[in-house]
């Protein structure tokens, strides 16, 4: 447990008050559903890029990934490589095209809305199926954020996990409920900067306290030479091909993450995306490397402190041991920032999909903008309540929860997003087959183990989804002239 200190408490309270103030500011600026779920497409470049990456990395950047590196050593670098490559191609291939297409295709506000408009799906099956998968997988993703927040409050303040879980959930829900998309993005912007500072400072000071890079490396080698070998497991075996493929495959997940894609859709000017990509890549590469170094340095700085899921507390324990309470308070607040930056985005995307793709489509087609905003707010609270119950086990692994949700979104939506943007022959039935097959394979594969079933579920699910899209599109009749013309209009706009 982190030593209780009034200064640390003050820094936490100050941080939370600032976040709440941002929520209140945008509460009074929210006039319609577009403002609440997409910020009226007024997101500037710096805020968009940092918000996308902060909402991407979540509490696992400062807890899950360092904890994994603490236990497994340089084997963890494969995840970082996969994520960095995935981030680059998501910004390079998807961002601008999706920004343009979602506006041309009926000014789509959500990913399910875009699918329905892109393929002229009058049955609304694309919207309903997409919204269902968003609800299922985001419940696990949001639960991982609540677990991160609960572990933080429990470790810092020495309170019971159940009490800490309630506090963390209430904090996250409050400003998301009030301010919507712009509140989430602006808080993510500040949270992204805090995460970046924290993830840089801690390993640098840790190495300094260990006597320098040479002494730290020697101490790590003394644990086990394999600890610093990315091709060896900690027990001395050679890392399997299945393990390498599974770790690298995290990069595939980017193409289907609704909370990240929503940032692309909300950027004000598509011409700024090349600059935004550079900002995002610097943030991601530096942050991932630093997070792994935290775990490695922590292994020799606190060599016998942690095991199992407790290893995910290494960042917090190092901060408490190394810094003055005022600095420690700021750095520990960065963990809360990491948690909040993703959980709020997930809550908002889920709520907006339930409102736009369920409530409006099935129950109240003529609902007023004010009514839809309040339905979204109520949905935020309901989704948070269900995620709260999923997060009640204090032994839950943040990384495991994130991995399952990441695979679910990546395989369910990723292939369909790619096909819809780049292959004009894609049809409504092809898209529907891709969504259903990708989601089902993730759910089923997760229940199996041994041999080929040990490969990360995103790999087989992504492949099956893409194959189904191609097959069902080719055996279907060709898209209408209206759809083809719209596709070519987007091509010209790029």
NORWO-V426294 format. One record per residue. RES is the residue in one small letter. PHI is phi in degrees with one decimal (* if undefined). D_CENTER is the distance of its C-alpha to the mean C-alpha in Angstrom with 1 decimal. Layout:
res->RES phi->PHI d_center->D_CENTER
res->RES phi->PHI d_center->D_CENTER
//
This chain:
res->x phi->* d_center->27.1
res->x phi->-72.6 d_center->26.8
res->x phi->-63.7 d_center->30.2
res->x phi->-67.4 d_center->30.4
res->x phi->-149.8 d_center->31.3
res->x phi->-61.5 d_center->32.0
res->x phi->-65.4 d_center->30.7
res->x phi->-63.5 d_center->27.2
res->x phi->-60.5 d_center->27.4
res->x phi->-60.2 d_center->28.5
res->x phi->-63.6 d_center->25.6
res->x phi->-63.5 d_center->23.1
res->x phi->-63.1 d_center->25.1
res->x phi->-60.6 d_center->25.4
res->x phi->-61.0 d_center->21.7
res->x phi->-64.7 d_center->21.1
res->x phi->-64.2 d_center->24.0
res->x phi->-64.7 d_center->22.7
res->x phi->-63.5 d_center->19.4
res->x phi->-65.8 d_center->21.6
res->x phi->-63.0 d_center->23.9
res->x phi->-62.9 d_center->21.3
res->x phi->-59.6 d_center->20.5
res->x phi->-67.1 d_center->24.3
res->x phi->-57.5 d_center->24.9
res->x phi->-80.4 d_center->22.7
res->x phi->-60.7 d_center->24.0
res->x phi->-79.9 d_center->27.3
res->x phi->-95.6 d_center->26.1
res->x phi->-83.0 d_center->24.5
res->x phi->-109.7 d_center->27.2
res->x phi->-148.5 d_center->25.7
res->x phi->-64.8 d_center->22.8
res->x phi->-60.8 d_center->21.8
res->x phi->-61.9 d_center->21.7
res->x phi->-72.5 d_center->19.6
res->x phi->-99.6 d_center->16.9
res->x phi->-141.9 d_center->17.0
res->x phi->63.7 d_center->19.1
res->x phi->62.6 d_center->22.0
res->x phi->54.0 d_center->20.4
res->x phi->-116.6 d_center->21.4
res->x phi->-82.5 d_center->18.5
res->x phi->-81.1 d_center->20.0
res->x phi->-59.8 d_center->18.9
res->x phi->-61.8 d_center->18.1
res->x phi->-65.2 d_center->16.1
res->x phi->-62.3 d_center->14.3
res->x phi->-69.9 d_center->13.4
res->x phi->-70.2 d_center->12.5
res->x phi->-65.7 d_center->10.5
res->x phi->-59.9 d_center->8.4
res->x phi->-77.5 d_center->8.0
res->x phi->-65.7 d_center->7.8
res->x phi->-69.4 d_center->5.1
res->x phi->-69.9 d_center->3.2
res->x phi->-76.8 d_center->5.4
res->x phi->58.8 d_center->6.0
res->x phi->-65.7 d_center->9.3
res->x phi->-71.7 d_center->9.3
res->x phi->-66.1 d_center->10.2
res->x phi->-100.8 d_center->13.3
res->x phi->-127.9 d_center->14.0
res->x phi->-63.0 d_center->12.7
res->x phi->-69.4 d_center->13.4
res->x phi->-58.9 d_center->16.6
res->x phi->-64.7 d_center->17.7
res->x phi->-66.1 d_center->17.5
res->x phi->-65.3 d_center->19.4
res->x phi->-58.3 d_center->21.8
res->x phi->-87.5 d_center->22.8
res->x phi->-111.0 d_center->22.7
res->x phi->74.4 d_center->23.4
res->x phi->-70.7 d_center->22.9
res->x phi->-55.4 d_center->21.8
res->x phi->-68.1 d_center->18.2
res->x phi->-64.4 d_center->18.7
res->x phi->-66.2 d_center->18.1
res->x phi->-62.1 d_center->14.3
res->x phi->-60.8 d_center->14.3
res->x phi->-63.0 d_center->16.5
res->x phi->-59.7 d_center->14.5
res->x phi->-67.7 d_center->11.3
res->x phi->-64.4 d_center->13.6
res->x phi->-65.6 d_center->15.6
res->x phi->-62.2 d_center->12.8
res->x phi->-59.6 d_center->11.6
res->x phi->-60.4 d_center->15.3
res->x phi->-70.7 d_center->16.1
res->x phi->-65.0 d_center->13.4
res->x phi->-70.3 d_center->14.8
res->x phi->-72.2 d_center->18.3
res->x phi->-99.1 d_center->18.7
res->x phi->-98.8 d_center->16.4
res->x phi->-52.9 d_center->15.9
res->x phi->-67.5 d_center->19.5
res->x phi->-63.6 d_center->20.7
res->x phi->-68.8 d_center->18.2
res->x phi->-58.6 d_center->19.0
res->x phi->-71.3 d_center->22.6
res->x phi->-65.7 d_center->22.6
res->x phi->-66.4 d_center->20.9
res->x phi->-79.5 d_center->23.5
res->x phi->-67.0 d_center->26.4
res->x phi->-83.1 d_center->25.5
res->x phi->70.3 d_center->26.5
res->x phi->49.7 d_center->24.2
res->x phi->-66.8 d_center->21.3
res->x phi->-97.6 d_center->19.0
res->x phi->-130.6 d_center->16.5
res->x phi->-63.6 d_center->15.5
res->x phi->-60.8 d_center->18.1
res->x phi->-62.2 d_center->20.5
res->x phi->-63.3 d_center->20.2
res->x phi->-58.2 d_center->21.0
res->x phi->-63.4 d_center->24.0
res->x phi->-71.5 d_center->25.3
res->x phi->-62.0 d_center->24.9
res->x phi->-105.8 d_center->26.9
res->x phi->51.6 d_center->29.1
res->x phi->-85.7 d_center->28.3
res->x phi->-73.1 d_center->30.8
res->x phi->-76.8 d_center->30.3
res->x phi->66.4 d_center->26.7
res->x phi->-64.9 d_center->25.8
res->x phi->-60.4 d_center->22.8
res->x phi->-67.1 d_center->21.5
res->x phi->-68.7 d_center->22.2
res->x phi->-62.4 d_center->20.9
res->x phi->-61.1 d_center->17.6
res->x phi->-63.2 d_center->17.3
res->x phi->-64.1 d_center->18.3
res->x phi->-66.9 d_center->15.6
res->x phi->-59.8 d_center->12.9
res->x phi->-62.5 d_center->14.6
res->x phi->-62.3 d_center->15.0
res->x phi->-75.9 d_center->11.6
res->x phi->-72.2 d_center->9.8
res->x phi->-61.5 d_center->12.6
res->x phi->-71.4 d_center->11.5
res->x phi->-66.3 d_center->7.9
res->x phi->-64.9 d_center->9.4
res->x phi->-59.6 d_center->12.2
res->x phi->-63.2 d_center->10.3
res->x phi->-67.1 d_center->9.7
res->x phi->-67.0 d_center->13.3
res->x phi->-62.2 d_center->14.5
res->x phi->-60.1 d_center->13.2
res->x phi->-63.9 d_center->15.0
res->x phi->-66.0 d_center->18.0
res->x phi->-64.7 d_center->18.4
res->x phi->-64.5 d_center->18.4
res->x phi->-63.3 d_center->21.0
res->x phi->-65.0 d_center->22.9
res->x phi->-71.1 d_center->23.3
res->x phi->-75.1 d_center->24.1
res->x phi->-105.2 d_center->26.4
res->x phi->67.1 d_center->27.8
res->x phi->-100.2 d_center->27.3
res->x phi->-61.1 d_center->26.8
res->x phi->-57.0 d_center->23.4
res->x phi->-62.7 d_center->24.0
res->x phi->-67.3 d_center->25.0
res->x phi->-62.4 d_center->22.0
res->x phi->-64.3 d_center->19.7
res->x phi->-62.9 d_center->21.5
res->x phi->-61.6 d_center->21.4
res->x phi->-61.2 d_center->17.6
res->x phi->-64.4 d_center->17.0
res->x phi->-63.5 d_center->19.7
res->x phi->-62.3 d_center->18.4
res->x phi->-66.4 d_center->14.9
res->x phi->-67.2 d_center->16.6
res->x phi->-58.8 d_center->19.5
res->x phi->-81.2 d_center->18.3
res->x phi->-65.8 d_center->15.9
res->x phi->-58.3 d_center->19.0
res->x phi->-77.9 d_center->21.1
res->x phi->-99.9 d_center->19.7
res->x phi->68.8 d_center->17.1
res->x phi->-58.3 d_center->15.2
res->x phi->-68.8 d_center->17.2
res->x phi->-62.6 d_center->17.1
res->x phi->-62.2 d_center->13.3
res->x phi->-68.8 d_center->13.3
res->x phi->-70.6 d_center->16.3
res->x phi->-66.4 d_center->15.1
res->x phi->-60.6 d_center->11.9
res->x phi->-59.5 d_center->14.5
res->x phi->-68.3 d_center->16.5
res->x phi->-66.0 d_center->13.8
res->x phi->-62.6 d_center->12.7
res->x phi->-67.3 d_center->16.4
res->x phi->-62.7 d_center->16.9
res->x phi->-61.3 d_center->14.2
res->x phi->-63.9 d_center->15.9
res->x phi->-62.7 d_center->19.3
res->x phi->-63.7 d_center->18.7
res->x phi->-69.9 d_center->17.3
res->x phi->-86.2 d_center->20.3
res->x phi->-67.1 d_center->23.0
res->x phi->-61.5 d_center->22.6
res->x phi->-67.0 d_center->23.3
res->x phi->-63.3 d_center->26.0
res->x phi->-67.0 d_center->27.8
res->x phi->-61.5 d_center->27.4
res->x phi->-63.7 d_center->29.0
res->x phi->-60.5 d_center->31.7
res->x phi->-68.9 d_center->32.6
res->x phi->-81.8 d_center->32.9
res->x phi->106.1 d_center->35.5
res->x phi->121.4 d_center->33.6
res->x phi->-63.5 d_center->31.8
res->x phi->-61.0 d_center->34.8
res->x phi->-65.9 d_center->35.3
res->x phi->-65.3 d_center->31.6
res->x phi->-62.6 d_center->31.7
res->x phi->-63.7 d_center->35.0
res->x phi->-65.9 d_center->33.8
res->x phi->-66.6 d_center->30.8
res->x phi->-65.0 d_center->33.3
res->x phi->-69.3 d_center->35.7
res->x phi->-66.2 d_center->33.2
res->x phi->-175.3 d_center->33.1
res->x phi->-58.3 d_center->33.4
res->x phi->-71.0 d_center->30.7
res->x phi->-62.9 d_center->28.1
res->x phi->-104.2 d_center->27.8
res->x phi->-108.2 d_center->28.2
res->x phi->-68.6 d_center->25.1
res->x phi->-98.5 d_center->27.3
res->x phi->-119.1 d_center->28.5
res->x phi->-82.6 d_center->27.1
res->x phi->-64.2 d_center->28.0
res->x phi->-86.2 d_center->30.9
res->x phi->100.8 d_center->32.5
res->x phi->-78.6 d_center->31.7
res->x phi->-84.1 d_center->30.4
res->x phi->-62.6 d_center->26.8
res->x phi->-75.9 d_center->26.9
res->x phi->-62.3 d_center->26.0
res->x phi->-60.8 d_center->23.9
res->x phi->-65.1 d_center->21.8
res->x phi->-63.0 d_center->21.5
res->x phi->-60.1 d_center->20.5
res->x phi->-63.1 d_center->17.9
res->x phi->-70.7 d_center->16.3
res->x phi->-65.2 d_center->16.5
res->x phi->-66.2 d_center->15.2
res->x phi->-55.1 d_center->11.6
res->x phi->-63.0 d_center->12.1
res->x phi->-65.6 d_center->13.0
res->x phi->-64.6 d_center->9.7
res->x phi->-59.2 d_center->8.8
res->x phi->-68.5 d_center->11.7
res->x phi->-126.0 d_center->10.6
res->x phi->-84.9 d_center->7.1
res->x phi->-58.0 d_center->8.8
res->x phi->-71.3 d_center->6.8
res->x phi->-83.4 d_center->7.0
res->x phi->-62.0 d_center->10.4
res->x phi->-61.8 d_center->11.5
res->x phi->-66.7 d_center->11.7
res->x phi->-62.6 d_center->13.9
res->x phi->-66.2 d_center->15.9
res->x phi->-92.3 d_center->16.5
res->x phi->-65.4 d_center->17.8
res->x phi->-70.3 d_center->21.5
res->x phi->-137.9 d_center->23.1
res->x phi->-61.6 d_center->22.1
res->x phi->-69.0 d_center->24.6
res->x phi->-86.6 d_center->22.4
res->x phi->-66.8 d_center->19.5
res->x phi->-61.5 d_center->21.3
res->x phi->-67.1 d_center->21.4
res->x phi->-60.4 d_center->17.8
res->x phi->-62.6 d_center->16.9
res->x phi->-64.9 d_center->19.0
res->x phi->-61.5 d_center->17.5
res->x phi->-62.3 d_center->14.0
res->x phi->-67.2 d_center->15.5
res->x phi->-60.5 d_center->17.5
res->x phi->-60.2 d_center->14.7
res->x phi->-66.9 d_center->12.5
res->x phi->-62.7 d_center->15.7
res->x phi->-63.3 d_center->17.3
res->x phi->-65.6 d_center->14.4
res->x phi->-65.5 d_center->13.9
res->x phi->-62.8 d_center->17.7
res->x phi->-63.6 d_center->18.3
res->x phi->-63.6 d_center->15.9
res->x phi->-67.1 d_center->18.0
res->x phi->-62.5 d_center->21.1
res->x phi->-56.9 d_center->20.5
res->x phi->-63.8 d_center->20.5
res->x phi->-66.0 d_center->23.6
res->x phi->-65.1 d_center->25.5
res->x phi->-60.6 d_center->24.7
res->x phi->-64.7 d_center->26.4
res->x phi->-98.9 d_center->29.6
res->x phi->-75.7 d_center->29.3
res->x phi->-129.5 d_center->28.8
res->x phi->-65.9 d_center->30.0
res->x phi->-121.5 d_center->30.7
res->x phi->-78.4 d_center->28.5
res->x phi->-138.0 d_center->25.8
res->x phi->-151.2 d_center->25.2
res->x phi->54.8 d_center->22.9
res->x phi->-70.0 d_center->19.9
res->x phi->-65.2 d_center->21.8
res->x phi->-60.8 d_center->20.9
res->x phi->-71.9 d_center->17.5
res->x phi->-96.5 d_center->19.7
res->x phi->-58.9 d_center->21.1
res->x phi->-58.7 d_center->19.6
res->x phi->-65.3 d_center->21.0
res->x phi->-68.9 d_center->24.3
res->x phi->-65.7 d_center->24.8
res->x phi->-59.9 d_center->24.2
res->x phi->-62.4 d_center->26.7
res->x phi->-78.9 d_center->29.2
res->x phi->-98.4 d_center->29.1
res->x phi->-120.7 d_center->29.0
res->x phi->-60.9 d_center->31.0
res->x phi->-53.1 d_center->29.7
res->x phi->-66.1 d_center->29.0
res->x phi->-71.1 d_center->26.8
res->x phi->-60.2 d_center->25.3
res->x phi->-61.3 d_center->24.5
res->x phi->-64.6 d_center->22.6
res->x phi->-69.5 d_center->20.6
res->x phi->-71.9 d_center->19.9
res->x phi->-64.0 d_center->18.8
res->x phi->-65.6 d_center->16.2
res->x phi->-64.9 d_center->14.6
res->x phi->-61.8 d_center->14.7
res->x phi->-61.5 d_center->13.2
res->x phi->-62.9 d_center->10.2
res->x phi->-64.9 d_center->9.9
res->x phi->-66.1 d_center->10.8
res->x phi->-65.0 d_center->8.7
res->x phi->-97.4 d_center->5.6
res->x phi->-60.4 d_center->8.2
res->x phi->-65.6 d_center->10.3
res->x phi->-64.7 d_center->8.2
res->x phi->-66.3 d_center->7.7
res->x phi->-60.6 d_center->11.4
res->x phi->-67.7 d_center->12.5
res->x phi->-63.9 d_center->11.4
res->x phi->-63.0 d_center->13.0
res->x phi->-64.0 d_center->15.9
res->x phi->-66.4 d_center->16.6
res->x phi->-69.4 d_center->16.6
res->x phi->-62.8 d_center->19.0
res->x phi->-75.4 d_center->21.1
res->x phi->-74.8 d_center->21.4
res->x phi->-106.0 d_center->21.4
res->x phi->-115.2 d_center->23.1
res->x phi->-59.1 d_center->25.1
res->x phi->-69.2 d_center->26.4
res->x phi->-73.7 d_center->27.1
res->x phi->-99.8 d_center->28.7
res->x phi->-120.5 d_center->30.2
res->x phi->-136.0 d_center->30.7
res->x phi->-62.3 d_center->30.9
res->x phi->-105.4 d_center->32.8
res->x phi->-62.4 d_center->30.8
res->x phi->-72.4 d_center->31.0
res->x phi->-61.5 d_center->28.1
res->x phi->-62.8 d_center->28.6
res->x phi->-63.5 d_center->28.5
res->x phi->-65.4 d_center->25.2
res->x phi->-61.4 d_center->23.6
res->x phi->-71.2 d_center->24.9
res->x phi->-63.5 d_center->23.8
res->x phi->-61.2 d_center->20.2
res->x phi->-64.3 d_center->20.7
res->x phi->-64.9 d_center->22.3
res->x phi->-62.3 d_center->19.5
res->x phi->-55.6 d_center->17.0
res->x phi->-65.3 d_center->19.5
res->x phi->-68.0 d_center->20.1
res->x phi->-63.2 d_center->16.6
res->x phi->-61.7 d_center->16.1
res->x phi->-64.6 d_center->19.4
res->x phi->-66.6 d_center->18.6
res->x phi->-61.6 d_center->15.4
res->x phi->-58.0 d_center->17.7
res->x phi->-68.2 d_center->20.1
res->x phi->-68.4 d_center->17.7
res->x phi->-95.1 d_center->16.9
res->x phi->-68.8 d_center->20.6
res->x phi->-78.6 d_center->21.1
res->x phi->-71.3 d_center->21.0
res->x phi->-92.9 d_center->21.0
res->x phi->-62.0 d_center->17.7
res->x phi->-89.6 d_center->15.7
res->x phi->-59.5 d_center->12.2
res->x phi->-63.4 d_center->11.6
res->x phi->-67.1 d_center->13.3
res->x phi->-63.5 d_center->11.5
res->x phi->-64.3 d_center->8.0
res->x phi->-59.9 d_center->10.2
res->x phi->-66.9 d_center->11.8
res->x phi->-65.8 d_center->9.1
res->x phi->-60.8 d_center->7.6
res->x phi->-65.2 d_center->11.3
res->x phi->-58.1 d_center->12.0
res->x phi->-71.1 d_center->10.1
res->x phi->-59.7 d_center->11.0
res->x phi->-84.1 d_center->14.5
res->x phi->-72.8 d_center->15.2
res->x phi->-103.6 d_center->14.2
res->x phi->-55.0 d_center->14.1
res->x phi->-60.0 d_center->17.8
res->x phi->-68.4 d_center->18.8
res->x phi->-60.8 d_center->17.0
res->x phi->-61.7 d_center->18.7
res->x phi->-62.7 d_center->22.0
res->x phi->-65.3 d_center->22.1
res->x phi->-88.3 d_center->21.8
res->x phi->-118.9 d_center->24.1
res->x phi->-123.2 d_center->26.6
res->x phi->-71.0 d_center->28.8
res->x phi->-80.9 d_center->30.4
res->x phi->-60.4 d_center->27.4
res->x phi->-114.1 d_center->28.6
res->x phi->-60.2 d_center->27.4
res->x phi->-67.5 d_center->28.4
res->x phi->-64.4 d_center->26.7
res->x phi->-62.5 d_center->23.3
res->x phi->-64.2 d_center->23.9
res->x phi->-63.5 d_center->24.9
res->x phi->-64.6 d_center->21.7
res->x phi->-61.6 d_center->19.4
res->x phi->-66.7 d_center->21.6
res->x phi->-65.3 d_center->22.2
res->x phi->-61.8 d_center->18.7
res->x phi->-65.3 d_center->17.5
res->x phi->-67.6 d_center->20.7
res->x phi->-62.4 d_center->20.8
res->x phi->-59.9 d_center->17.5
res->x phi->-63.5 d_center->18.9
res->x phi->-71.9 d_center->22.3
res->x phi->-59.9 d_center->21.5
res->x phi->-61.4 d_center->19.5
res->x phi->-84.3 d_center->22.9
res->x phi->-104.3 d_center->24.9
res->x phi->-154.9 d_center->25.6
res->x phi->95.9 d_center->28.0
res->x phi->62.0 d_center->28.8
res->x phi->-63.3 d_center->26.8
res->x phi->-74.2 d_center->24.7
res->x phi->-81.2 d_center->23.1
res->x phi->-68.5 d_center->21.2
res->x phi->-55.1 d_center->17.4
res->x phi->-60.6 d_center->17.4
res->x phi->-67.1 d_center->15.2
res->x phi->-66.8 d_center->18.3
res->x phi->-65.0 d_center->21.0
res->x phi->-67.3 d_center->19.0
res->x phi->-63.2 d_center->18.0
res->x phi->-65.2 d_center->21.7
res->x phi->-60.7 d_center->23.1
res->x phi->-59.9 d_center->21.2
res->x phi->-65.5 d_center->22.3
res->x phi->-63.1 d_center->25.8
res->x phi->-65.0 d_center->26.1
res->x phi->-60.1 d_center->25.1
res->x phi->-66.2 d_center->27.8
res->x phi->-63.4 d_center->30.5
res->x phi->-69.6 d_center->30.2
res->x phi->-73.2 d_center->30.1
res->x phi->-70.9 d_center->33.2
res->x phi->-85.1 d_center->35.2
res->x phi->-86.4 d_center->34.4
res->x phi->-70.0 d_center->36.4
res->x phi->-63.0 d_center->35.3
res->x phi->-59.2 d_center->33.2
res->x phi->-67.3 d_center->35.5
res->x phi->-60.1 d_center->36.8
res->x phi->-60.6 d_center->34.8
res->x phi->-68.0 d_center->31.5
res->x phi->-63.1 d_center->32.7
res->x phi->-62.8 d_center->34.0
res->x phi->-65.5 d_center->30.7
res->x phi->-58.3 d_center->28.9
res->x phi->-68.8 d_center->31.6
res->x phi->-63.6 d_center->31.3
res->x phi->-65.1 d_center->27.7
res->x phi->-56.0 d_center->28.8
res->x phi->-67.0 d_center->31.5
res->x phi->-68.8 d_center->29.3
res->x phi->-84.5 d_center->27.2
//
